Amino acid sequence: MQPLLPTLIAACLYAAAASYQGIRLRQRIALNKRLLIALGVFALLFHACSLFMQMYNPAGLSLDFFNAASLIAASVILLTLLACARIPVENLLILLFPLGFLTVLLAQFMPSGTTRPINEAPGILAHILLSITAYGMLTIAVFQSLLLLLQDHQLKHKHPTGLIRNFPPLQTMESLLFGFLWAGWALLSLSLLSGALFINDLFAQHLAHKTFLSFFAWVVFAVLLWGRHQLGWRGHKAIRWTLAGFCLLMLAYFGSKLVREFILHI
């Protein structure tokens, strides 16, 4: 089977789920959570099938720029769907389903950059998996911070929309944000540690800039979590630090990958 069919099915299911959720929120009608999750799960399954067929190669895994973006988006959606069973984070899906829709189509139709297939030892593969999971968890934290910013703004101006009226209380949203940040920071710590253990020569493998930026992002998130614990940081200050750390992290991965694959061709 060619990846085109599962790609198009995944995109249609993501669009259907996002449209259903958006219409229900706009009309201020309670959505059927089971239906929403079911649409998301089926979309994710076809997304994974499409990714597998595009990435699998006898010489190794093809993890170019758009495949990597699609894989991280799928990881983010998977983590959020799993979290929905325990905590009220389904409102994040209104942002994540369009992300899945966009990345699965870009991975299918955009030309791939210059990248060599990944055929590495288990330690390197574990490092890659930890990195992707860390990026995914911190991406969820960023979306949560943006929703928190929107909720805070509309509550202060006393004109909450249908979307905001369906959110948990502000304190609960903030607690969820820091829960995601702690989990993402822990995974990022493991990712950096595994990289130090299994990558032999950072400079020869063009990984120095990525490592330095990822470490700076780790420091930013560490300072934010310390500030929350010691100084009670919250609100706009916490959101600004979250966005700063995330920008460094995305620059570390996608910025370097974009330059290497499409500009330097290495």
C-alpha positions in Angstrom: 0.0 0.0 0.0 1.2 3.5 -0.8 1.2 6.1 2.1 -1.1 8.4 0.1 -4.3 6.6 1.1 -3.7 6.5 4.9 -2.4 10.1 4.7 -5.6 11.3 3.2 -7.8 9.3 5.6 -5.9 10.6 8.6 -6.2 14.2 7.3 -10.0 13.8 6.8 -10.5 12.3 10.2 -8.4 15.1 11.8 -10.5 17.7 10.0 -13.7 16.0 11.0 -12.7 15.8 14.7 -11.6 19.5 14.7 -14.7 20.6 12.9 -17.0 18.7 15.3 -15.2 20.0 18.4 -15.2 23.6 17.0 -18.9 23.6 16.1 -19.9 22.2 19.5 -17.8 24.7 21.4 -19.1 27.6 19.2 -22.7 26.5 19.9 -21.9 26.0 23.6 -23.2 22.4 23.4 -21.5 19.7 25.4 -19.5 17.5 23.0 -19.5 13.7 23.1 -16.1 13.0 24.5 -16.1 9.4 23.4 -16.9 10.3 19.8 -14.1 13.0 19.8 -11.5 10.6 21.3 -12.6 7.8 18.8 -12.1 10.2 15.9 -8.8 11.2 17.2 -7.6 7.6 17.8 -8.6 6.5 14.3 -6.9 9.5 12.8 -3.8 8.8 14.8 -3.8 5.1 13.6 -3.8 6.1 10.0 -1.3 8.9 10.7 1.0 6.2 12.2 0.5 3.9 9.2 1.4 6.7 6.8 4.5 7.6 8.9 5.7 4.0 9.0 5.5 3.7 5.2 7.3 7.0 4.6 10.0 6.5 7.3 10.7 2.7 6.9 13.7 2.0 4.7 15.9 -1.1 4.5 18.9 1.2 5.0 17.3 2.7 8.2 14.7 5.2 9.3 14.2 8.2 7.0 13.7 11.1 9.5 13.8 14.2 7.3 12.4 17.6 8.3 8.7 17.0 7.5 8.7 13.4 8.7 10.2 14.5 12.0 7.5 17.2 12.3 4.8 14.7 11.6 6.2 12.2 14.0 6.4 14.8 16.8 2.8 15.9 16.1 1.6 12.3 16.2 3.5 11.8 19.6 1.9 15.0 21.0 -1.6 13.9 19.9 -1.0 10.4 21.4 0.1 11.8 24.7 -2.9 14.1 24.9 -5.4 11.3 24.0 -3.9 9.2 26.7 -4.1 12.0 29.2 -7.7 12.6 28.4 -8.6 9.4 30.2 -7.3 10.9 33.5 -7.4 14.7 33.3 -9.5 17.3 31.5 -7.3 18.2 28.6 -9.5 17.5 25.7 -9.7 21.2 24.9 -6.1 21.0 23.8 -7.2 18.8 20.9 -8.9 21.9 19.2 -5.3 23.0 18.5 -3.7 19.6 18.1 -6.0 18.1 15.5 -5.2 20.9 13.0 -1.6 20.4 13.7 -1.9 16.7 12.9 -3.9 17.5 9.7 -1.1 19.9 8.6 1.9 17.8 9.4 0.6 14.5 7.9 -0.1 16.3 4.6 3.3 18.1 4.6 5.1 14.9 5.2 3.3 13.3 2.2 3.5 16.1 -0.3 6.5 18.3 0.5 9.8 17.3 -1.0 12.2 15.8 1.5 15.5 17.4 2.3 19.0 15.9 2.1 19.2 13.4 5.0 20.8 10.1 5.5 18.7 7.1 6.9 19.2 6.4 10.6 20.7 3.0 11.2 22.2 3.3 14.6 22.8 1.3 17.8 20.0 0.9 20.3 21.4 3.6 22.6 21.2 6.2 19.8 17.6 5.1 18.9 16.7 5.4 22.6 18.1 8.9 22.6 16.0 9.8 19.6 12.9 8.4 21.1 13.5 10.3 24.4 14.1 13.5 22.5 10.9 13.1 20.5 8.8 12.3 23.6 10.4 15.3 25.4 9.6 17.6 22.5 6.0 16.2 22.4 5.4 16.8 26.1 6.8 20.3 26.1 4.7 21.1 23.0 1.7 20.1 25.0 2.9 22.5 27.7 3.2 25.3 25.2 -0.3 24.8 23.8 -1.6 24.6 27.4 0.2 27.9 28.2 -1.4 29.6 25.1 -4.9 28.4 26.2 -4.1 29.6 29.7 -3.1 33.0 28.3 -6.4 33.2 26.3 -8.5 32.2 29.3 -6.8 34.7 31.6 -7.2 37.5 29.0 -10.9 36.8 28.4 -11.7 36.4 32.1 -10.0 39.7 32.9 -12.0 41.4 30.2 -15.2 39.6 31.3 -16.2 38.3 27.8 -15.5 34.6 27.8 -16.3 32.8 24.6 -17.9 29.3 24.3 -14.4 27.8 24.2 -13.3 29.4 27.4 -16.6 28.5 29.2 -15.7 24.8 28.6 -12.3 25.1 30.3 -11.5 23.9 33.8 -10.9 26.7 36.4 -7.8 28.9 35.9 -6.0 27.2 38.8 -6.6 23.8 37.4 -5.3 24.9 34.0 -2.2 26.3 35.6 -1.6 23.1 37.6 -1.9 21.1 34.4 0.7 23.4 32.7 3.3 22.8 35.4 2.5 19.1 35.4 3.4 19.0 31.7 6.4 21.1 32.2 7.8 18.8 35.0 7.3 15.8 32.8 8.8 17.4 29.7 11.8 18.7 31.6 12.4 15.2 33.1 12.3 13.7 29.7 14.5 16.4 28.2 17.0 15.6 31.0 17.0 12.0 30.1 17.4 12.9 26.5 20.5 15.0 27.1 22.0 12.4 29.4 21.5 9.6 26.8 23.1 11.9 24.2 26.1 12.4 26.4 26.4 8.7 26.9 25.9 7.4 23.4 27.0 10.1 21.0 30.8 9.9 20.5 31.7 13.1 18.7 29.2 16.0 18.8 31.2 18.2 16.4 31.9 15.5 13.8 28.2 14.7 13.8 27.1 18.3 13.4 25.3 18.1 16.7 27.1 20.7 18.8 24.7 23.6 18.1 21.7 21.3 18.7 23.1 20.2 22.0 24.0 23.7 23.2 20.5 25.1 22.3 18.8 22.1 23.9 20.9 22.6 27.1 20.0 26.3 27.2 16.3 25.3 26.8 16.8 22.8 29.7 18.2 25.6 31.8 15.3 27.9 31.0 12.8 25.3 32.0 14.8 24.5 35.1 14.8 28.1 36.2 11.0 28.3 35.5 10.3 25.3 37.6 12.6 26.6 40.4 10.8 30.0 40.2 7.4 28.3 40.5 8.5 26.2 43.5 10.5 28.9 45.3 9.0 32.2 44.2 5.5 31.2 43.3 5.8 32.2 39.6 2.6 32.0 37.7 0.5 33.7 35.1 2.2 35.7 32.3 5.7 35.3 33.8 5.4 31.5 33.6 3.9 31.6 30.1 6.8 33.8 28.9 9.4 31.5 30.3 7.6 28.5 28.8 7.5 30.1 25.3 11.2 31.1 25.6 12.3 27.6 26.5 10.2 26.1 23.7 11.5 28.5 21.1 15.1 27.5 22.0 14.2 23.8 21.8 12.5 24.1 18.5 15.4 26.2 17.1 17.7 23.4 18.4 15.9 20.7 16.5 14.0 22.1 13.6 16.2 25.1 13.0 19.3 23.1 12.6 17.5 20.4 10.7 16.1 22.9 8.2 19.5 24.5 7.6 21.3 21.2 7.2 18.7 19.6 4.9 17.6 22.5 2.7 20.5 25.0 2.8 23.8 23.1 3.5 22.5 19.7 2.2 24.5 17.7 4.7 
